[in-house]
Amino acid sequence: MIYDLSAATASREDVLASYNLGAQTLTMRLPIARFIDMSDVPNDGAVDPEEVSQRPLDKNHAGLLAQYILKGLIHAAANLRKAEGKDCSHHEEVLKVLGPQRYYALQPIVVNLPVTLNDLKPQKQVNQAGDEISLRIGVSHSTLMWVVDGQHRRYGMNTVLDFLRNVRATQVYPKRGSLYPGKAGEHIPPGEMEVWRDALQLALNYCTVTIEAHLNLDAEQRRQLFADLNNKGKSVSASMAFDFDNSNPINVFIKDVLMGEGILTAPVVEKDIVEWSNHDGSMARKDLVAINSILILNKTNPRGAVPSQVDKMEDTARRFWEAVSSISGFGEAKAKLNTVAAQPVVLKALAKLTYDFAMSKKSDEVALEKLLDGIPHLDFSHNNPMWRAYEMTPAERQKKLPGLNDYLPHDNANRDLGSTDTKGLMRFGAKHNDIYPVLGDIIRWRLELPNRHEDEAVEEAA
């Protein structure tokens, strides 16, 4: 007797056949775990150099996707429990920690199946009326789907599976690489274990990945497809993305607290007004997000923020914006002509100081109170000579702004904060990350706050 092993060595998949700009493609859906098992990424190490058709993996980006995917699985598990009339309070508590949102989905992943359609032995599937509804194909277990677009999503899914399998087996949160913040090494209580078991079950059997499979592409075609998929689309502006995103707790704080409660007096717009004479006192949303990221996270962007971080800083952040909104001319017409506080880099400097005194290793409650009380009374006018400190020589600074030299960085780096224009307006430069720490030093000096370079001076003297 001759045994036919084809059925045992191939999986049968129902797919939709189509022609993407004339190219034969198959659209299928697979559970997350199965997709991981059936796919790989053609980057360095996985294939020969001449076959590489993917960029290097960005693990930070993939890690953020892993957190998003985990939240999506928990959200789906909670909805299933609601539909079955079961309790989902533990799921909602976990989502509250991670940062909930109303809807989750991943875009389709594009792969190359290195076979022809005939190799897949397609069979038409028809309904009772005889209409074709799909193709049934056989994918050999030795055939991998090579990811053309979606390697970070794939890595994120795999990270989630590893996390869920680990916590199910050990019932302890991992000390490193945990996707659930703040509980590294802790034993998992029964209610939370129920959440993770549900999420893993959905990843293994229920939640699916949509896949567009191209067939038998060579290296040049794969590279062209990768380039087209990543270069032909138009990026959404940062301000619009932040406006639409209700999942990030920094955005939620801005919308619900600063704007919703009227704490922020400046109007929020999608695009900054370049011409200062036309400035209406508004702030671009992207700048508002960046300032609050520094204020609450000590980061220049809100990626990876969780609600607990906002909760810890919310009272201080409210006071910060109340103080800023009290600055003379802030949020009013022609604000940029009347106050340097209308330039985002100055607010970044104030935000950084607030975070440092509130949350850093050198937190200082007395200094924090002095800063927040002093902000409304600080001279933010363009003719205040301290903003032009680097247009002076050290000797001139010592004469006009005595003591400031001790607060400034002690290196010999080129400190280009900006310049005064012909109308006497101080226009700070575009390199905000280089400028706002130095502006913070100047503000420390003016308000007689702790000097961050004092320890360096002591070490040099020793």
C-alpha positions in Angstrom: 0.0 0.0 0.0 1.3 3.5 -0.9 0.6 6.2 1.7 -0.4 9.7 0.5 1.3 12.1 2.9 0.2 15.3 1.1 -2.7 15.9 3.5 -0.5 15.5 6.5 2.2 17.9 5.3 -0.1 20.7 4.0 -2.7 22.9 5.7 -5.9 23.7 3.8 -6.8 27.4 3.7 -9.9 29.1 2.2 -8.8 32.3 0.4 -10.1 35.0 -1.9 -8.4 35.3 -5.2 -7.9 38.8 -6.7 -5.7 40.9 -9.0 -3.9 43.8 -7.3 -3.1 46.0 -10.2 -3.0 42.9 -12.3 -0.9 40.9 -9.9 -2.3 37.6 -8.7 -2.9 37.8 -5.0 -4.7 35.7 -2.4 -6.4 37.2 0.7 -6.6 34.9 3.7 -7.1 35.1 7.5 -5.2 33.2 10.1 -5.2 33.1 13.9 -2.3 35.1 15.3 -0.4 32.1 16.6 -0.8 30.2 13.3 0.4 33.2 11.3 3.6 33.4 13.4 4.3 29.7 12.8 3.8 29.9 9.1 5.8 33.1 8.4 9.2 34.7 8.7 11.0 38.0 7.8 13.5 38.2 5.0 16.1 40.4 6.7 19.7 39.9 7.7 20.3 36.5 9.2 17.1 34.9 8.0 18.1 34.9 4.3 21.2 35.3 2.1 22.3 39.0 1.6 21.1 39.1 -2.0 17.6 37.9 -0.8 17.2 40.6 1.9 14.0 42.6 1.3 13.3 44.1 4.7 14.7 46.9 6.8 16.3 46.1 10.2 13.9 45.5 13.0 13.1 48.5 15.4 12.4 46.7 18.7 11.1 49.8 20.4 8.5 50.3 17.7 7.6 46.6 17.8 7.3 46.7 21.6 4.7 49.5 21.4 2.8 47.5 18.8 2.9 44.5 21.3 1.3 46.6 24.0 -1.4 47.7 21.5 -2.0 44.1 20.4 -2.3 42.9 24.0 -4.9 45.6 24.7 -6.8 44.6 21.7 -6.9 40.9 22.8 -8.1 41.9 26.3 -10.7 44.3 24.8 -12.0 41.4 22.6 -12.0 39.0 25.6 -14.0 41.5 27.6 -16.6 41.9 24.8 -17.0 38.2 24.5 -17.6 37.9 28.2 -20.2 40.6 28.1 -22.0 38.9 25.2 -22.0 35.7 27.3 -23.3 37.5 30.4 -20.1 36.9 32.3 -18.2 39.2 34.6 -15.4 41.2 32.9 -14.4 43.6 35.7 -10.9 42.2 35.9 -10.5 42.8 32.2 -11.6 46.4 32.5 -9.3 47.0 35.4 -6.3 45.7 33.4 -7.3 47.8 30.4 -7.6 50.8 32.7 -3.9 50.3 33.7 -2.8 49.8 30.1 -4.9 52.7 28.7 -8.2 51.7 27.0 -9.7 52.9 23.8 -12.9 52.2 21.9 -11.7 50.2 18.9 -8.8 48.1 17.9 -7.6 46.7 14.6 -4.4 45.9 12.6 -4.0 46.6 8.9 -3.5 43.6 6.6 0.0 42.1 6.4 1.6 41.7 3.0 3.6 38.5 2.3 5.2 36.6 -0.5 4.3 32.9 -0.9 7.3 31.5 -2.9 5.1 29.2 -5.0 2.8 29.4 -8.0 -0.9 29.2 -7.8 -0.8 25.7 -9.4 1.6 24.5 -6.6 -1.2 25.3 -4.1 -3.6 23.0 -5.9 -6.5 25.4 -5.8 -10.1 24.1 -5.6 -13.1 26.4 -6.2 -15.6 26.5 -3.3 -19.2 27.3 -4.3 -22.4 28.0 -2.5 -25.7 26.1 -3.0 -26.5 28.3 -6.0 -23.2 27.3 -7.6 -21.6 30.7 -7.2 -17.9 30.7 -6.5 -17.2 32.0 -3.0 -13.5 31.2 -2.4 -10.6 29.0 -3.3 -9.3 26.3 -1.1 -5.5 25.9 -1.3 -3.0 23.6 0.2 0.0 25.3 1.8 2.9 22.9 2.5 4.2 22.9 6.0 7.7 23.5 4.6 6.6 26.7 2.8 7.0 29.9 4.7 5.2 33.1 4.0 7.9 35.8 3.8 6.7 39.1 5.3 7.0 42.1 2.9 5.1 44.6 4.9 4.3 44.0 8.6 7.5 42.7 10.3 7.0 44.9 13.3 3.4 43.8 13.7 4.6 40.2 13.5 7.3 40.7 16.1 4.8 42.5 18.3 2.4 39.5 18.0 5.1 37.1 18.9 6.1 39.2 21.9 2.5 39.1 23.1 2.4 35.3 22.7 5.7 34.9 24.6 4.4 37.1 27.5 1.1 35.3 27.7 2.6 31.8 27.6 5.2 32.8 30.2 2.6 34.3 32.7 0.3 31.3 32.2 3.1 28.9 33.0 4.7 30.8 35.9 1.8 32.8 37.3 4.4 35.5 38.0 5.0 38.7 36.0 8.5 38.6 34.4 11.1 40.8 35.9 12.2 42.1 32.5 10.2 42.7 29.4 6.8 42.6 31.0 4.0 44.1 29.0 2.0 44.9 32.1 3.6 47.9 33.8 4.5 48.2 37.5 4.3 44.6 38.6 7.6 43.0 37.6 8.3 39.9 39.6 5.0 39.9 41.4 2.7 36.9 41.8 -0.4 37.2 39.6 -3.7 37.2 41.5 -6.5 34.9 40.2 -8.6 37.6 38.6 -5.7 38.9 36.5 -4.7 35.3 35.6 -8.2 34.9 34.1 -7.5 37.9 31.9 -4.2 36.5 30.6 -5.7 33.1 29.9 -8.5 34.6 28.0 -6.1 36.7 25.9 -3.9 33.8 25.1 -6.9 31.6 24.1 -8.1 34.4 21.7 -4.6 34.8 20.2 -4.4 31.0 19.6 -7.8 30.4 18.1 -10.1 33.4 17.7 -8.4 36.7 16.8 -7.2 36.7 13.2 -4.7 38.4 11.0 -5.7 39.4 7.5 -3.0 38.6 4.9 -2.5 39.6 1.3 -0.3 37.0 -0.3 1.7 37.7 -3.5 2.9 34.7 -5.3 6.4 33.6 -6.3 8.1 37.0 -6.3 11.8 37.3 -6.9 14.1 39.5 -4.8 13.8 42.5 -7.0 10.0 42.3 -7.0 9.9 41.9 -3.2 12.1 44.9 -2.8 10.1 47.0 -5.2 6.9 46.0 -3.4 8.4 46.9 0.0 9.5 50.3 -1.3 6.2 51.1 -2.9 4.1 50.1 0.2 6.3 52.2 2.5 6.9 55.2 0.2 3.7 55.7 -1.8 1.5 56.4 1.2 1.1 59.9 2.7 1.8 60.3 6.3 -0.9 61.9 8.5 0.2 65.2 10.1 1.2 64.9 13.8 -1.5 67.3 14.9 -4.2 65.4 13.1 -3.0 62.0 14.5 -3.0 63.4 18.0 -6.4 64.9 17.5 -7.9 61.6 16.4 -6.1 59.4 19.0 -8.0 58.8 22.1 -5.9 55.9 23.3 -2.9 57.8 24.6 -3.3 59.2 28.1 -1.4 62.3 27.3 -3.9 63.1 24.6 -6.8 62.3 26.9 -5.3 64.6 29.5 -5.1 67.4 27.0 -8.6 66.9 25.6 -10.5 66.2 28.8 -8.6 68.4 31.3 -6.7 71.2 29.6 -9.2 71.8 26.9 -12.4 70.3 28.4 -12.1 72.1 31.7 -10.8 75.3 30.1 -7.5 75.3 32.0 -5.5 76.1 28.9 -6.5 79.6 27.7 -4.7 79.4 24.3 -6.8 78.1 21.4 -5.5 74.7 20.0 -5.0 74.5 16.2 -3.7 71.8 13.9 -0.9 74.0 12.3 1.2 76.7 13.8 0.8 80.2 12.5 4.2 81.1 11.0 3.7 84.9 10.6 4.0 86.4 14.1 2.0 89.5 13.2 -1.0 87.2 12.4 -0.6 85.1 15.5 -3.9 84.7 17.4 -2.5 83.3 20.6 -3.0 79.7 19.5 -0.9 76.6 20.1 -0.3 73.8 17.6 -1.5 70.5 18.9 1.8 68.8 18.2 3.6 71.3 20.3 1.0 70.9 23.1 1.6 67.2 23.0 5.4 67.5 23.1 5.3 69.9 26.1 3.0 67.7 28.1 5.2 64.7 27.2 8.1 66.4 28.8 6.0 67.6 31.7 4.5 64.2 32.5 6.9 61.6 31.1 10.2 63.4 30.8 10.1 62.4 27.1 9.8 64.5 24.0 6.9 62.3 22.6 3.9 60.5 24.2 4.6 57.0 22.9 4.3 54.3 25.5 2.5 56.4 28.0 0.3 54.6 30.5 -2.5 56.2 32.6 -0.6 55.7 35.9 2.0 58.1 34.7 -0.5 60.8 34.1 -2.3 60.1 37.4 0.9 60.7 39.3 1.5 64.1 37.7 -2.0 65.3 37.0 -2.3 67.7 40.0 1.1 69.2 39.2 0.4 69.4 35.5 -2.9 71.2 36.2 -1.0 73.8 38.3 1.7 74.1 35.6 -0.9 75.0 33.0 -2.8 77.3 35.3 0.5 79.2 35.9 1.4 79.3 32.2 -2.1 80.6 31.3 -1.5 83.4 33.8 1.6 84.7 32.0 0.9 88.2 30.6 -0.1 88.0 26.9 -0.2 84.2 26.7 -3.0 82.9 24.6 -3.9 86.4 23.4 -3.8 87.9 19.9 -0.3 88.7 18.7 1.1 86.7 21.7 4.4 85.9 19.9 5.0 89.6 19.4 4.5 90.2 23.1 5.9 87.3 25.0 8.6 84.6 24.4 6.3 82.2 26.4 4.3 81.9 23.2 7.3 80.0 21.7 6.9 76.3 22.5 10.6 75.9 23.3 10.2 78.2 26.4 7.3 76.1 27.6 9.3 72.9 27.1 12.0 74.5 29.4 9.4 75.2 32.0 7.9 71.7 31.7 11.3 70.1 32.1 11.9 72.1 35.3 8.5 71.1 36.6 9.1 67.4 36.0 12.6 67.5 37.5 11.5 69.2 40.7 8.4 67.0 41.0 9.5 63.5 39.8 13.2 63.1 39.2 15.8 61.7 41.5 16.6 65.2 42.6 13.0 66.2 43.2 12.6 69.2 45.4 9.2 70.2 46.7 10.3 73.7 47.8 11.8 74.4 44.4 8.7 73.1 42.7 6.5 75.5 44.7 8.9 78.4 44.0 8.8 77.6 40.2 5.0 77.3 39.9 4.5 80.4 42.0 7.1 82.3 40.0 6.0 81.5 36.5 3.2 84.1 36.2 5.6 86.8 37.5 8.6 86.0 35.4 9.6 88.6 32.8 8.9 86.8 29.5 9.1 90.0 27.4 11.4 90.1 24.4 13.5 92.9 25.8 14.5 90.9 28.9 18.3 90.5 28.4 18.5 87.1 29.9 17.0 85.5 26.8 19.9 86.9 24.8 22.6 85.6 27.2 24.5 83.8 24.5 24.7 86.9 22.4 27.0 88.3 25.1 30.5 87.4 26.0 31.0 85.8 29.5 32.3 89.1 30.8 29.3 91.0 29.4 27.0 88.4 31.0 28.7 88.7 34.3 28.2 92.5 34.2 24.6 92.5 33.0 23.4 89.2 34.5 25.6 88.6 37.5 25.8 85.0 38.6 24.3 83.5 35.4 27.6 82.1 34.1 27.6 79.7 37.1 24.2 78.3 36.0 25.1 77.7 32.4 26.8 74.6 31.0 30.5 74.6 31.6 31.5 73.0 28.3 32.8 74.8 25.3 29.9 73.7 23.0 28.4 76.1 20.5 25.2 77.3 22.2 23.0 78.9 19.5 19.7 79.6 21.2 18.5 81.9 18.5 18.8 85.6 17.7 17.2 89.0 18.1 15.7 90.2 14.8 15.7 93.8 13.5 12.5 94.6 15.5 14.1 93.5 18.8 12.1 90.2 19.0 13.9 87.2 20.4 13.4 84.3 18.0 14.6 81.0 19.5 16.0 78.4 17.1 14.5 75.1 15.8 16.8 72.7 17.7 14.5 72.6 20.7 16.1 69.6 22.3 19.4 71.5 22.5 17.8 74.8 23.5 15.2 74.1 26.2 17.7 72.7 28.8 19.7 75.9 28.6 16.6 78.0 28.8 15.8 76.0 31.9 19.2 77.0 33.4 18.5 80.6 32.7 15.1 80.4 34.5 16.7 78.5 37.4 19.1 81.5 37.8 16.3 84.1 37.6 14.1 82.4 40.2 17.1 81.4 42.4 16.3 77.7 42.0 18.9 74.9 42.5 21.8 74.9 40.0 21.9 71.7 38.1 25.6 72.2 37.3 26.6 72.7 41.0 27.8 69.1 41.5 29.9 69.4 38.3 31.6 72.6 39.7 32.4 70.8 43.0 33.9 67.8 41.2 36.0 70.1 39.0 37.3 72.0 42.1 38.1 68.7 43.8 
